[in-house]
Amino acid sequence: MTSHFKPTKKNILAFMGIFILVFCLLFFLSEYFHDVIYGFSEKIHSLTILVEYLKTSIELTFIFIAVKNWKPIYRWISGKREFRGTGDEFTFPKDKVKAIIIPVSRTEQPEWIIRHLEPKYVAFLYTGERKNHVIELINLFSKKIHFAHTLKEIEQGKDMLSDPDNPNEAKEIVKKFIEGFIAQGIKEENIFVDTTGGKVPMSIGAFQAAEEMGVSSIYIVGKGNNGNIKEPTLREQGYPIFLSRKNE
């Protein structure tokens, strides 16, 4: 399993907390009786020592993080991105796929994904022209899937792309979906972004969102004419591959 460094406040504070707790515990155990015996003046000395302990704790925290994650830290600082597993067949167990975001152009490819990858949560990236396709898919799977939006919200055009040729708009919507799934307690390694359907700028924006949020992106290779899936109920009509594999 490859470790992925994420320079978030939560991760850094967690490491700091561990070191600070250990050092403070050792300090108070060693200094408690010393303070009681020698009085108030020694407490001032103890405060100075405590400050040094805290300083040392912070320094060791960042040293620990740097040693353990030096490669991803280097990539983060240098701005280099690593695309691992590109082209590898998607072989995760079905219970690994908790949530997926799917751009919609035709109904067959999203239906194939839902039937055969069996996600628990689904969000659609769609335009006004494809709104009816999304409504059809929600009606078809409403009893087994938690969708990011209700039928009423889809009919009202919530989070609908206003410009399918604007990858930045697609990226922001997909990032919003990913953040929503994470807020529900779904881990990044259980969230996936499909890039098969929709216009090319939609796929590019979806891929960029996945990269920036640290989740895997996939593509469905269709085995029908022109690489399309004709019969989504048949597993052999397609197979998923990774574009970028994260958080294994």
N, C-alpha and C positions, 0 to 999 in steps of 0.2 A: 504494500500500500504506500503510495506516494503522498508525502505531506505537502499541503498547500498553505503557504503563509498568507494570512490576511491581516494587514496592519490596522486593525480596528481598536478602538478604545477598550472594548469589552475584553479582547484577547490580552492586550498589554496589561490592563488593570488586574486581570486574573493572575498572571504571572507575578506581578508586583505584590499582590495580596499574599500569595503563598510565601514569598521570601520575607516580606515585612512581618508576617505572623510568626515565622520561625525565628527570625532574629530578635524580635521583640520578646518573644517567650524566653529565649535563652538569656537575653539581657536582664529581664526582670527576675528570673530565677537566681541569677548570679549576684544581682545588685540589691535585692530586697533587704536581706538581713544586714548588708553593709550599710544601707541608708538608715535603718532603724538604730543601729549602734552609734554611728558617727554624726547623726543629727542633720539639721537643715543645710548647713554649708556643703555637706557632701551631696545633698540633693541637686544643688546647682551643677556640681560636677557630673552627676548622673544624667542630667538633662543634656549636657554637652555630649556625653557618650551616646545618648539615645539619638540625637541628631546625626551623629556619625554613623550609627547603626542603620538609620533610615537611608542615609546617603549611600552607604555600602549596599543596602538591599536593592535600591534602584539601579545602581551600577551593575550589580550581578544579574538583575533581571534582564537588562538589555544585552548583557554579555551572553546569557543563556539563550535568549531569543536569536541573537546573531549567529551563534555557533550552530544551533539546531536548524536554522532556516536560512543559511547563508546564500544558497542558490536562488530561492524565490525572492529573498530580499534584494539580491543583486538585480534580478529581472524587474522588480518593482521600481527600484531606484533608476535603473537605466531606461525604463519604459518599454523593455522588450517583452513580447507576449509569446507564450509557448503553446502551440497547438498540438496536443498529444492525441494519438489514437486516430488521426484523420484517416478515414476509409475503413477502419476496423468495423467488423460486424457488431451490431448492438446485441449483446448476449446477456444483459442483466436479467436476474429473476423478475418475474412479473410483479412481485410485491415491492420491488425496488422503485418502480415508477409510481410515485404518489401523485404527482401533478405534472401536467404538460400544457404548453401553450402552442396553439396550432393556427398558422395562417390559412385562410380559407379562399379557395378559388372554385374547386369542384367539391362535391360532397363525398365522393368515393374515398379520397385519401384520408380525410379526417375520420370517416367512419371506420376505415381499416385500422387506423391507429387506436381508436377507442376499443374496437373489438379485440385486437390482438396484443396490444401492449397493456391493456386493462388498467388505465390510470384511475385514480379515485377522484381527482379534481381536474377540471379542464377549463381553459380560457381560450377564446377565439380572437384572432386578429382579423378583422373583417372591414369591408367597405359597404357603402350603401347598396351597391349592386349585388352584394353577396349576403345581404341581411336575411333573405328568405332561406338561403342554404343553412345559415346558423340556426334559424328557427326550426327548420326541418330536423337538424341534428339533435337539438335540445329535446324536441318532442320524441324523437326515437329513443333517446337514452336517459330520459328524465328520471326513471325509476332506479338507475344504478350509478349515476354520475352526479357529483356536486359541481355545478357549473359556476363560473365566476359571476355570471349575470343571469338574472331571471328573464323569462320571455318578455315580460313587460319592459325591462330595462333595454333589451335588445331592440324591441320595437321602437323605443324612444331614442335609440342610437347612442347609448352610453358607451364611451370609450371606442367609438367607431372612427376609423381613419377618415379624415377629411380629404387627404391627398395621398393616394397609394404610391405616388412617385417620390414621396419625401421620406427617405430612410430614417431621418432624425425623429420624425413623428412616430414612426413604427417602433423605433428603439425606445422612446420614452413610454409608450403604452405597454410594451412588453416588460420593461423594467418595473412599471407599476404593478403588473400582474405578479411578477416574481416577488416583489416586496410584500404583496398581499398574501401570497402563499406562505412566505417566511413568517409573517405576522400570525398566521394560523398555526404555527408550530411545525411546519414542514421543513425539513433540513434541505440545504442546497443540493446535497448529493441525491436527493429524491425528486428534484425538479428538473425538467427537461424542456428544451425549446426546439420545436420542429421548424425546419426552414424550407419545406418542400413546396407548399402551396403559395398562392398569392403572386403578386408581381415581384420582379427581381428586387426593386428597392425595399419592398416589405421584408423579403428574406434577408437582405443585407442588414436592415435595421434590427430584425429579430436576432440575428447572429451576434451583432455588436452588443446588444443588450445582454445576451447570455455570457459573453466574454467579460463584460464589465461587472456583472453580478456573480461571476464564478460558478455558473452552472453549465452542464453539458448541452451541446447542440447536436441534433441528429438530422438525417435526411432519409426519406423513404424511397428506395429504388423500386420502381414499378416494373413488373414483368409483362405487362400488356403492350399493345401497340403504342409506339411513341413514348414508351416508358411510363405509361399511365396504368393505374389500377382500374380494372373494369368491373370486377366482382369483389367488393370489400369483405364479403363473408368468408372468402377463401384465403387462408393464411399464405398459401403459396403464390398469391398474386403479387407479393412484394416482400422486401426485407429492409430493415433499417440499418443504416451505418452511422458512425460518428463523424461529425465534422470537427468537433473539439471535445475531448474527453476530460472531465473534471471530477475531482472529489471521489475517487474510487475507494 
